[in-house]
Amino acid sequence: MQAKKWFSIGLAVTMLSSVALVGCGSKDDSNTADNSGSTSKDEQVINLALSDEIPSLDISKATDNIAFRVLGQINEGLTRVDKNGKAQPGVAKDWKVSEDGLTYTFNLRDDAKWSDGTPVTAGDFEYSWKRTLDPKTASQYAFMVAWVKGGEAYNSGKGTADEVGVKAKDDKTLVVTLDHPVPFFAEQMAFPLFFPQKKDFVEKQADKNGADADKVLTDGPFKMTEWVHEQSATLVKNDNYWDKANVKLEKVNYQVVKDSGALENLYQAGQLDRIGLVRDQVDRYKDTPEYTVIPELTNGYFQYNEKNKLFTNAKVRKALTYAVDGDQYADIVYHNGTSGATGFVPTGTSNGNGGDFRKDQGDLLKRKENASKAKDLLAEGLKELGMSSFPATKLLSDDGDVSKKASEFIKEQWRQNLGIDVEVENVPFKLRLKRTTDRDYDIVVSLWGADYNDPMTFLDMWITGGDFNENGYSNPKYDDLIHSAQKEPDSKKRMSYLYDAEKILMEDMPVGPIFFRASSGVAQQYIKGWQNNMSAPDYDLKGVYIEGKKK
């Protein structure tokens, strides 16, 4: 999942996840809890938490892991992914792929319906994807739909909607023609960006689409009935969902909880059923049966805004990156299995051939070796820029307690190791997203959660002019490697392009990796059927049920 851009010459710390990040842009506070409310034994109600306000539930405009998490429960795409990340039938009961891997024919279920009882049609998918691609929509995620033939041309204003290779052959048949083979395309259909949208509903809501509970139409296992901004949201079982017989939960209560201490207190009081843990909380619970480890493909990194003269110099960017001890950061800020980054692509990311991209590539940062060079690199960079001292700079971060802890650590690392001081600004998540999107920052520490399990989800962000290239980086050699990988059918050759691309990225250092995030938490043992996903949405509540809860 990809992040958004922010405000001014502040040093901005952007932490988004899948979330992912999901990839989706991802938020730094690793909370997974929910709304209060006492329930009786086996009452099918679950109380979970969100670490901040939901920025938007407009499918074409959402970019962060909080929105993707909720969208994944109330909507459904052509496919869903199982616990192994493999595509399974969703709204599409089946599909066929041409021999050249370019044409997908999806056959939709006859009983797929919207929450208002009307049929979900192939035309709803065609409309949704073309709305995302429409330049007027200004979707940051349009580049992923642009993999469809004619998509990039339409999105850039050089083509028309009619030329885009997504066509409703009839109400129940969708034909998609790609510009180049995408080996994970079926799995990608489970990503919220590819969910359907009903044209007349969206157009009636206009710019308020996805902004309130009554402005959200859904086709998934649940529907939203209440959204109290900055506080809570309520989902209930969607009785018009085609597979409602296999949806056991009747209600999902979400509560916004930014503080990890408050989160733990709510869990202990029985008002939250599942939460994420950080720091000393991990040690308190790690030997209990409630403790759970949550798999992630999420990285945390600095973005250096090259609109600011200071960050046009690679030595300055490297100095700031090397001066922060990623392993110490991981332990002090998280203490939950998170580790210091050794490159940009996180450990666990597939190499497309059954292996691990990070393990194959190795450590490109060599942080311990380079830490001793950081101060000299900064001095050399400033001299090359004609600067006699490090200028006033701000660090922008979220206002949750994990983000505050992170920004304090970074500030102190730079003071100790580089002799510089930065000002920290802590602002609400939604504002930080806007300020980063607007490129109104100096440095942003962003989190990125995988949109799909492939290194491309982390590396294609940095092509020249990319929608999530929020720092202004440009290197023609890097662009060529990414474009070559996008079109290469041979998996090993494709991966070699991506290995080389990451090496260039780490040599230029427009982004400075800090950590690879892991997650741990506690969950009440009466929660059954929980499914974590490695990409957005980060979990799936469709098969969850409550069993054995005491009164």
C-alpha positions in Angstrom: 0.0 0.0 0.0 1.4 3.3 -0.7 1.7 6.4 1.3 0.6 9.9 0.6 2.4 13.2 0.3 2.6 16.0 2.9 3.2 19.6 3.8 6.1 22.1 3.7 9.7 22.0 4.5 9.1 20.1 7.7 11.0 16.9 8.2 8.0 14.5 7.9 7.8 11.1 9.3 5.3 9.1 7.3 4.3 5.8 8.7 1.6 4.0 6.7 1.1 -0.3 6.6 -0.5 -2.2 4.9 0.0 -0.8 6.1 1.2 -1.5 3.9 0.9 -0.7 2.9 -0.6 -1.8 2.9 1.1 -1.5 0.8 -0.5 0.4 0.9 0.6 3.4 2.8 0.7 2.2 6.4 0.5 3.8 9.8 3.2 3.6 12.4 1.0 2.7 15.3 0.6 -1.1 15.3 -2.8 -1.4 16.9 -5.5 -3.9 16.1 -8.3 -3.4 18.6 -11.9 -2.2 18.8 -15.1 -0.7 20.3 -16.6 -1.5 23.6 -19.8 -3.4 24.4 -20.5 -6.4 26.6 -21.6 -9.5 24.8 -23.1 -12.8 26.0 -21.7 -16.2 25.4 -21.1 -16.9 21.7 -22.8 -13.7 20.6 -21.2 -13.1 17.2 -19.8 -9.6 18.0 -16.1 -8.7 17.8 -14.5 -5.5 19.2 -11.5 -4.3 17.4 -9.4 -1.1 17.2 -8.1 1.3 14.5 -5.0 3.3 15.3 -6.5 6.5 13.8 -9.4 8.0 11.8 -10.4 6.3 8.5 -9.2 9.0 6.0 -11.6 7.9 3.2 -13.6 4.9 2.0 -13.7 6.0 -1.6 -12.2 3.0 -3.5 -10.5 5.1 -6.1 -9.0 7.5 -3.6 -8.0 5.4 -0.6 -4.3 4.9 -0.1 -3.7 3.8 3.5 -3.8 0.6 5.5 -6.6 1.8 7.8 -9.0 2.4 4.9 -7.9 -0.8 3.1 -8.5 -2.8 6.3 -12.1 -1.6 6.5 -12.8 -1.7 2.8 -11.6 -5.3 2.8 -14.4 -6.3 5.2 -17.3 -4.4 3.6 -16.4 -5.0 -0.1 -15.3 -7.8 -2.3 -13.4 -8.0 -5.6 -13.3 -10.5 -8.3 -11.1 -12.7 -6.1 -10.3 -13.1 -2.4 -7.0 -14.5 -1.1 -6.7 -17.5 1.2 -4.4 -17.8 4.2 -1.6 -18.7 1.9 -2.1 -15.6 -0.2 -3.5 -17.5 -3.2 -6.4 -16.2 -5.3 -9.8 -17.8 -4.6 -13.2 -17.0 -6.1 -14.9 -13.9 -4.9 -17.5 -12.0 -7.0 -16.0 -14.0 -9.9 -17.0 -17.7 -9.6 -14.2 -18.6 -12.0 -11.8 -17.1 -14.6 -9.7 -18.1 -17.6 -6.3 -16.8 -18.7 -5.0 -16.7 -22.3 -1.8 -18.6 -23.1 0.2 -15.4 -23.4 -1.0 -14.3 -20.0 -2.5 -11.0 -21.3 -6.2 -11.7 -21.3 -8.4 -12.6 -18.3 -12.0 -13.5 -18.6 -13.9 -13.4 -15.3 -17.3 -15.0 -14.9 -19.3 -13.3 -12.2 -21.7 -15.0 -9.8 -25.4 -14.6 -10.6 -26.2 -14.0 -6.9 -23.6 -11.3 -6.3 -25.5 -8.3 -4.9 -24.8 -4.8 -3.5 -26.0 -4.1 0.1 -29.0 -2.4 -1.4 -30.1 -5.6 -3.0 -29.2 -4.7 -6.6 -27.0 -7.0 -8.7 -23.2 -6.5 -8.9 -22.4 -6.5 -12.6 -19.3 -6.6 -14.8 -20.1 -3.0 -15.7 -19.6 -2.1 -12.0 -16.0 -3.3 -12.3 -15.5 -1.6 -15.6 -16.8 1.7 -14.2 -14.7 1.4 -11.1 -11.4 0.8 -12.8 -12.0 3.5 -15.4 -13.0 6.0 -12.7 -9.7 5.3 -10.9 -7.8 5.8 -14.2 -9.7 9.0 -15.1 -7.3 11.9 -14.7 -10.1 14.0 -13.1 -10.3 11.5 -10.2 -6.6 12.1 -9.4 -6.2 8.7 -7.9 -2.7 8.1 -6.5 -3.1 4.3 -7.1 -4.1 4.7 -10.8 -0.7 3.4 -11.8 -1.7 -0.1 -10.8 -4.8 -0.1 -12.9 -2.6 1.4 -15.7 -1.2 -2.1 -16.2 -4.4 -2.8 -18.1 -3.9 -2.1 -21.8 -4.6 1.5 -22.6 -4.7 2.4 -18.9 -1.6 4.5 -18.8 -2.6 6.4 -21.9 -6.0 7.2 -20.5 -4.6 8.2 -17.1 -2.0 10.5 -18.6 -4.6 12.2 -20.9 -3.2 10.7 -24.1 -6.0 8.1 -24.6 -9.7 7.5 -24.0 -11.7 5.4 -21.6 -13.0 3.4 -24.5 -9.4 2.3 -25.3 -8.9 0.8 -21.9 -8.7 -3.0 -21.9 -11.4 -3.7 -19.3 -14.8 -4.5 -20.9 -18.1 -5.8 -19.6 -18.9 -8.3 -22.3 -22.3 -8.7 -20.6 -23.6 -8.2 -17.1 -21.8 -11.3 -15.8 -18.6 -11.4 -18.0 -15.6 -9.1 -17.6 -12.8 -9.3 -20.1 -9.5 -7.7 -19.1 -6.5 -7.2 -21.4 -3.2 -6.4 -19.9 -0.4 -4.3 -21.4 2.2 -6.9 -20.1 1.9 -10.2 -18.2 1.4 -9.7 -14.4 2.2 -13.0 -12.6 0.2 -12.0 -9.5 -2.8 -10.4 -11.3 -5.4 -12.9 -10.0 -4.2 -12.2 -6.4 -4.2 -8.5 -7.1 -7.9 -8.6 -7.8 -8.4 -9.0 -4.0 -6.8 -5.6 -3.4 -9.3 -2.8 -2.6 -8.4 -0.7 -5.6 -9.9 -3.3 -7.9 -13.3 -3.5 -6.1 -16.4 -2.6 -8.0 -18.3 0.7 -7.7 -21.9 1.4 -8.6 -22.0 4.3 -11.0 -25.3 5.9 -10.1 -24.5 5.7 -6.3 -21.0 7.2 -6.7 -22.2 10.0 -8.9 -25.0 10.8 -6.5 -22.6 11.2 -3.6 -20.2 13.3 -5.8 -17.2 14.5 -3.7 -18.7 13.0 -0.5 -18.4 9.5 -1.8 -16.9 7.3 0.9 -17.0 10.1 3.5 -19.8 8.8 5.8 -21.6 5.6 6.6 -24.6 6.5 4.4 -22.2 7.3 1.5 -20.7 3.9 1.3 -22.3 1.1 -0.8 -20.9 -2.4 -0.2 -20.9 -5.8 -1.8 -18.8 -7.7 0.8 -19.6 -9.8 3.9 -20.3 -6.7 6.0 -21.8 -3.3 5.6 -21.2 -0.1 7.5 -24.0 1.3 9.6 -22.3 3.9 11.7 -19.1 6.0 11.4 -18.4 8.5 14.2 -15.4 10.4 12.8 -12.3 10.2 14.9 -14.0 7.8 17.3 -15.6 4.7 16.0 -17.2 2.7 13.2 -19.7 -0.2 13.2 -20.1 -2.9 10.6 -22.9 -5.5 10.5 -23.4 -8.6 8.5 -24.6 -7.9 5.0 -27.7 -10.0 4.4 -27.4 -9.4 0.7 -23.9 -10.9 0.4 -23.9 -14.0 -1.9 -22.1 -16.2 0.7 -23.8 -14.9 3.8 -24.3 -18.5 5.1 -20.6 -18.6 5.8 -20.4 -15.3 7.6 -20.9 -15.9 11.3 -20.1 -12.5 12.8 -23.2 -10.3 13.2 -21.4 -7.1 14.2 -17.8 -5.6 14.1 -17.2 -2.7 16.4 -14.2 -0.5 15.6 -12.9 2.1 18.0 -10.1 4.6 17.3 -7.4 4.2 19.9 -4.1 6.0 19.4 -2.4 5.2 22.7 -0.9 1.7 23.2 -1.4 2.0 27.0 -5.1 2.8 26.6 -5.4 0.0 24.1 -4.0 -2.5 26.6 -6.3 -1.2 29.3 -9.4 -1.7 27.1 -8.2 -5.2 26.3 -7.8 -6.1 30.0 -11.3 -4.6 30.7 -12.8 -6.9 28.1 -13.8 -4.1 25.8 -11.4 -5.1 23.0 -10.9 -8.6 21.8 -7.6 -8.3 19.9 -4.8 -5.7 20.0 -1.3 -5.1 18.8 1.6 -5.0 21.3 4.7 -2.8 21.4 7.7 -2.5 23.7 7.2 -3.7 27.3 3.8 -5.0 26.5 5.4 -7.8 24.5 7.3 -9.1 27.4 4.2 -9.1 29.6 2.3 -11.3 27.2 4.7 -13.3 25.2 4.4 -16.4 27.4 0.6 -16.4 27.5 -1.7 -18.5 25.3 -3.2 -15.2 24.0 0.0 -14.0 22.4 0.1 -14.1 18.6 2.7 -13.2 16.0 1.3 -11.4 12.9 3.2 -11.8 9.6 4.0 -8.5 7.7 5.6 -7.3 4.6 6.2 -3.7 5.8 9.2 -1.4 5.7 9.9 1.9 7.4 12.1 4.5 5.7 13.1 8.1 5.3 11.9 10.0 2.3 14.1 13.0 1.5 12.3 15.8 -0.3 14.5 17.0 -3.1 12.5 20.3 -3.4 14.7 21.3 -0.5 18.2 22.0 -1.7 19.7 20.2 1.3 18.4 16.9 0.1 19.6 17.1 -3.5 22.9 15.8 -2.2 23.3 12.0 -1.9 25.9 12.3 0.8 23.6 14.3 3.0 20.9 11.7 2.5 23.3 8.8 3.2 24.6 10.5 6.3 21.1 10.9 7.8 20.3 7.3 7.0 23.5 5.7 8.3 23.3 7.8 11.5 20.1 6.0 12.7 20.7 2.6 14.2 17.9 0.5 12.7 18.2 -2.4 15.2 18.1 0.0 18.1 15.1 1.7 16.6 13.4 -1.6 16.2 14.0 -2.6 19.8 13.3 0.7 21.5 10.2 1.7 19.4 8.7 -1.7 18.9 10.5 -4.6 20.7 8.2 -7.0 18.9 10.3 -8.8 16.4 10.8 -5.8 14.1 14.4 -5.6 12.8 16.7 -3.1 11.3 16.5 -2.8 7.5 19.2 -4.2 5.3 17.8 -2.8 2.1 14.5 -1.4 0.9 12.6 -4.6 0.1 11.6 -6.4 3.4 12.6 -9.9 4.4 9.9 -12.4 3.3 9.2 -10.8 0.0 9.0 -13.4 -2.8 11.6 -13.7 -5.4 9.1 -15.2 -7.8 10.9 -18.6 -7.8 10.0 -19.9 -4.3 12.7 -18.0 -2.5 13.3 -14.7 -0.6 14.3 -11.6 -2.5 16.0 -10.0 0.6 18.1 -13.1 1.4 19.2 -13.4 -2.2 20.1 -9.7 -2.5 21.8 -9.5 0.9 22.6 -6.5 3.0 22.9 -3.4 0.9 23.1 -0.9 3.8 26.0 -2.3 5.8 24.8 0.0 8.5 27.4 -0.8 11.2 30.2 -0.3 8.7 28.8 2.9 7.3 27.7 4.4 10.7 31.2 5.6 11.4 31.2 7.5 8.0 28.0 9.4 8.6 29.4 12.5 10.1 32.1 12.9 7.5 29.6 12.3 4.7 27.4 15.0 6.1 30.3 17.5 6.2 31.3 16.6 2.7 27.7 17.0 1.5 27.2 20.4 3.1 30.5 21.6 1.6 29.4 20.5 -1.9 26.2 22.4 -1.4 28.0 25.5 -0.2 26.5 25.3 3.2 28.5 26.0 6.4 26.1 24.4 8.7 23.0 22.1 8.8 19.9 24.3 8.3 16.8 24.4 10.5 14.7 21.3 9.7 11.5 19.8 11.0 10.5 16.2 11.6 6.8 15.6 11.0 5.2 12.6 12.6 1.9 11.1 13.6 0.5 12.0 17.0 0.1 8.4 18.3 2.4 7.2 21.1 4.5 4.9 18.9 5.1 7.7 16.4 6.1 10.1 19.1 8.5 7.5 20.5 10.0 7.0 17.0 10.5 10.7 16.3 12.1 11.3 19.7 14.5 8.4 19.0 15.4 9.7 15.5 15.9 13.3 16.8 18.3 12.0 19.5 20.2 9.7 17.1 20.9 12.7 14.8 21.9 14.8 17.7 24.4 12.2 19.1 25.8 10.9 15.8 25.7 14.0 13.6 25.6 16.9 16.0 22.4 18.3 14.5 19.1 19.3 16.0 15.7 18.9 14.4 12.3 20.2 15.4 9.6 17.5 15.8 5.9 18.1 14.8 3.3 15.5 15.8 0.1 15.8 13.9 -3.0 13.6 13.2 -2.5 10.8 10.7 -4.9 12.3 8.1 -3.0 15.6 8.2 0.3 13.9 7.9 -0.9 12.1 4.9 -2.0 15.4 3.3 1.2 17.2 4.1 3.3 14.4 2.6 1.1 14.2 -0.5 1.5 17.9 -1.0 5.3 17.5 -0.7 5.3 20.0 2.2 8.1 18.4 4.2 11.8 17.9 4.5 12.1 14.3 5.5 9.3 11.8 5.9 9.7 8.5 7.7 7.2 6.4 5.8 5.9 2.9 6.3 4.9 0.9 3.2 2.9 -2.3 3.4 2.9 -4.7 0.4 0.0 -4.4 -2.0 1.0 -7.9 -3.2 3.9 -10.3 -2.4 6.5 -9.2 -5.0 9.4 -6.7 -4.8 7.8 -4.6 -7.5 5.3 -3.3 -4.9 8.2 -1.6 -3.1 10.4 -0.6 -6.1 8.0 0.8 -8.7 7.2 3.7 -6.4 10.4 5.5 -7.3 10.2 5.8 -11.0 10.3 9.3 -12.3 7.0 11.0 -11.9 5.5 8.0 -10.0 2.3 8.7 -8.1 4.0 7.8 -4.8 7.4 9.2 -5.7 6.9 11.9 -3.1 10.4 13.2 -2.9 11.1 14.0 -6.6 13.7 11.3 -7.2 14.6 10.6 -10.8 17.2 8.3 -12.3 16.8 7.1 -16.0 18.8 3.9 -15.3 16.5 3.0 -12.4 13.4 3.8 -14.6 14.7 1.5 -17.4 15.2 -1.4 -15.0 11.7 -1.1 -13.5 10.1 -0.8 -16.9 12.1 -3.8 -18.2 11.0 -5.9 -15.2 7.4 -4.9 -15.8 7.5 -6.3 -19.3 9.8 -9.3 -18.8 8.0 -12.7 -18.9 11.0 -14.7 -17.7 10.8 -14.7 -13.9 14.5 -15.1 -13.2 15.5 -12.3 -15.7 12.7 -10.2 -14.3 14.1 -10.6 -10.8 17.6 -9.7 -11.9 16.3 -6.3 -13.1 14.8 -5.7 -9.7 18.0 -6.7 -7.9 19.9 -4.1 -9.9 17.2 -1.5 -9.4 17.3 -1.9 -5.6 21.1 -1.5 -5.7 20.8 1.8 -7.6 18.1 3.0 -5.1 20.4 2.3 -2.2 23.4 4.0 -3.9 21.4 7.1 -4.7 19.6 6.9 -1.3 16.5 9.1 -2.1 14.9 6.9 0.5 16.7 5.7 3.6 15.5 2.3 5.0 15.2 2.1 8.8 13.4 -1.1 9.7 11.4 -4.1 8.6 8.3 -4.2 10.7 7.0 -7.3 12.4 3.8 -7.4 14.6 2.7 -9.2 17.6 -0.4 -9.0 19.7 -2.9 -10.7 22.0 -6.2 -12.1 21.0 -8.9 -13.6 23.1 -9.0 -17.3 22.6 -12.7 -17.3 21.8 -11.9 -15.7 18.5 -11.8 -18.5 15.9 -11.1 -18.5 12.2 -8.9 -15.3 12.1 -7.0 -14.9 8.8 -4.0 -12.6 8.5 -3.0 -11.4 5.0 0.5 -10.5 3.9 -0.9 -7.7 1.8 -3.9 -5.3 2.0 -6.4 -5.7 3.5 -4.2 -7.0 6.3 -6.8 -9.4 7.7 -10.1 -11.0 6.6 -13.1 -11.3 9.0 -15.3 -13.3 6.7 -14.6 -16.6 8.3 -14.2 -15.3 11.9 -16.6 -16.4 14.6 -16.9 -16.3 18.4 -16.9 -19.6 20.4 -16.6 -20.3 24.1 -16.8 -16.7 25.3 -17.8 -16.6 29.0 -20.6 -14.3 30.2 
